[in-house]
């Protein structure tokens, strides 16, 4: 079995010891953090989601796989942050209210930090009011919202409306993402940017700032 396939299996089985170990080996072999995410983590988590949908696994199994991906991200962190800082900007980032999924959001945060963006991470279950307060306090260039549930996506729009009410909408560019979010949805709710993945998010912000 190849290294990437082994890593995928470690994630699928929630092996918290093997997952970071294999990640470090892959990095040592010259593989980029993004390739590791795209070839091992994302397919593994898609498979986990599929099995969950079919009733083949339950929340505890989904959770250990998520913990294994977090261990991979932790092992990738030094490599992601050693990328040259290309510009200075800041983003307030979080997963919306009612939503506890944070792997994608963390990945976006790491990728942006690696590109020299200061990330103010509000973590998960962030209410529209908390996002708006953070924009008022930190005056970031960007506000980034992540949602993984169709039931929590509407909080992105609520946050944008609240930003308008607070007179802060023109001060910040809003970027949204997460598995159920689409470009069209982003446009409908009045977001400025939509990124399908962390690499695109990094690319878009870099292009805008430079
Ligand atoms: Co949940 N879950 N989950 N889950 N979970 C999904 C999302 C689901 C699709 C699974 C399924 O049914 N197939 C489904 C949602 C269905 C729907 O809404 N239509 C689901 C469900 C139902 C639930 C619960 C309700 C289950 C229950 O309790 N009965 C529950 C809800 C809890 C809550 O949030 N309130 C729940 C719980 C959990 C766990 C806690 C067990 C765990 C999360 C642990 C954690 O994150 N710390 C979990 C997991 C792991 C998943 C799946 C399997 C994987 C998500 C993931 O981490 N993907 C997921 C299935 C799936 O997505 N296929 C599923 C890997 C990650 C790298 O990708 O987050 O998409 P992603 O991020 C991508 C892009 O989307 C993008 O960049 C990243 C890649 O580069 N991106 C952005 C993300 N945010 C961005 C922001 C940006 C830009 C790009 O700009 C700011």
Boltz pocket constraint, residues with backbone or C-beta under 6 A from the ligand:
constraints:
  - pocket:
      binder: B
      contacts: [[A, 41], [A, 42], [A, 45], [A, 46], [A, 48], [A, 49], [A, 50], [A, 52], [A, 53], [A, 59], [A, 60], [A, 62], [A, 63], [A, 65], [A, 66], [A, 98], [A, 99], [A, 100], [A, 101], [A, 102], [A, 103], [A, 104], [A, 105], [A, 107], [A, 108], [A, 143], [A, 144], [A, 145], [A, 146], [A, 147], [A, 148], [A, 149], [A, 150], [A, 151], [A, 175], [A, 176], [A, 177], [A, 178], [A, 179], [A, 180], [A, 194], [A, 195], [A, 196], [A, 197], [A, 198], [A, 199], [A, 201]]
      max_distance: 6.0
